[in-house]
Amino acid sequence: MALRKFRSVTLGAAALAAALVLPHAGFARPAAKPAPAPAPAIQPAANAPKLIVAISIDQFSADLFAQYRSHFTGGLARLASGAVFPAGFQSHAATETCPGHSTILTGVHPARTGIIANTWIDQSVARGKKQVYCAEDETKAAADPKDYVASVGHLLVPTLGERVKALWPTSRNVAVSGKDRAALMMGGHVIDSVYWWKGAGFTSLDGRTLTPAAVNENKALADVLAQGAPELPLPDWCAGKARAIPLGGSFSVGTGRFALAPGDKNAFRASPRIDRATIDLATELVDENKLGKAATPDVLSVSLSATDYVGHGFGTEGSEMCIQLQQLDLALGDFFIALDQRGIDYAVVLTADHGGFDMPERLGEQALPASHRVSKSLLPEALSAAVAAKTGLDAKDLVLSDGASGDLWLRRDLAPADKARVLEALKAELLANPEVAAAFTADEIAASPAPTGSPETWPLIARAKASFYAPRSGDLVLMLKRGVVPIPAPGPGYVATHGSPWDYDRRVPILFWRKGMTGFEQPSPVETVDIAPTLAALIGLPVAAGAFDGRCLDLDAGTGDTCGAKP
Ligand SMILES: [Zn+2]
């Protein structure tokens, strides 16, 4: 149930140790035995876990994992005793929530998931700003015109949970998150139960009735919201971080403690409490769907959004992120204990949809004076005016985008000759700007070779190609220089962000854990598209050659190979 478990104490070390040493085969597979005859249907691997728990922590960068790792005592400490890949990569340039979540359980880059960004411009849609949200059905009218109809229709490929269900129809595919796009991109199109936070409670796809698990959770949350809640404790090891950073007027961040005023839904959402609520609902969905109890494996996706809201609202280096990560660690610890208590044989993977970067005002004080906020000269109105002046064309909607970086679209009614002139003028305008690192046209990206090799050495155009899908991508992709934050002016709730092709936004931890396994650390870069092939091999799910961009990671620390028996 919701939110009653907030506390500052750490998990009992003895209980955790006991949980970790219980005899179990771990990830190792038994040696193959000669099969007497072909089985009538494909069976799961002999030692397959009964439940895959795929967790995404929104904006949990490899930098945050490294910074806080030694302080974790709960769920993150448990996972850090498993197979640890501290240099995982969301390899693509468009390091946003929707593209990032789309890679985790599909095993392919956004170029193949089709999820090129959180929003893109589609000039054929009949609406003012021509923006399409990655997880909406823009052909359907929402009840509220400011709203949208949530949908996974833009995702072009199946998720692991869908593949599992297609082969083993009794398997269940369940997803829950603080964000609709996260739950939908991890869950996919064929999903037994899917929930996300909206307004003041959890909701689901149009036409679905809330099940008792969600109804009960929402009731518990309504009580918490009505009553409010006190500040959360500041861990001793974060005392030095609690320092106010003024951001103009009376607005400052850096010392927040998440006191919850009664009825403050937005403060609830941007706090550790939303993660605790998501985990509580996940636990209830395990029971409601009897996950981990059938002969074939189930998939439960859990995306925890608070780290992202905290990062955007307060940056990554104040008291707020410190409290957030401690509370998250404790909530995950309780989640795993709850799964243990149910006797479920589960395997966990934990990663993030993208990394993150602190706000320039604090970075400037902390040895990174080159970081600054982007100027307004790169916003679409300014670029339209500049290019119109060079070409003599009408400036209105000449260049479209949803910010000061990423994809840019040209007005679609331009004659081919004019389009070529505008593109040339726009590229020259961008490259003359000292804040710009690179600008690639769609043709240049399409013609560039597919990325190969280790993702940290990919050139910028390869990063762009990994999140380029011609039917949706812009006419040009703009990349800011390292350290240039694409928020021209900070405001409450939005002081720092991600989305760049730089490694602070691309690098995320990837952790695998299963009871009884022997842990190991592999510091060489791997990718989030490696997760789906790794899990598919672990459960014995056959997948056609070429279906994944990633590779199977062998989770056996010794001579065994969890990829070796891949059908
Ligand atoms: Zn974000």
Boltz pocket constraint, residues with backbone or C-beta under 6 A from the ligand:
constraints:
  - pocket:
      binder: B
      contacts: [[A, 59], [A, 97], [A, 308], [A, 312], [A, 498]]
      max_distance: 6.0
